[in-house]
Amino acid sequence: MHSFNYSESVSKVVIDLSGAHVWDSSAVATLDVVTAKFASRGIAAEITGLNPHSEKLHSKLSGRLADAH
């Protein structure tokens, strides 16, 4: 989360999670925070490469964990 450059002058970023696994709600909440930080700066953030389990978990929980972080 802290490794992203949120002030770079771009219109879109792609976060490629190929080879990664989203294990639980805290990972989904972190992805939500990252995409929200980009969005607040007018930068579209696309998450790609999720395996089927991670995609299912992310789809189920994303946007519903605002109080988690």
C-alpha angles and dihedrals in degrees: 000000000000093000094070121097102226095177099058114122101247133120097216140021128194117213105202112201096176107146092019129103127215101218106179150351094285090062090050090048090051091052089050091053092049094049091045091052090053092045092052087059094048094257120132113223121201122193113209138171099044114158116233096266093047092046091052093049093044092048092048098048108025112116093014100082103067092133094047094083 
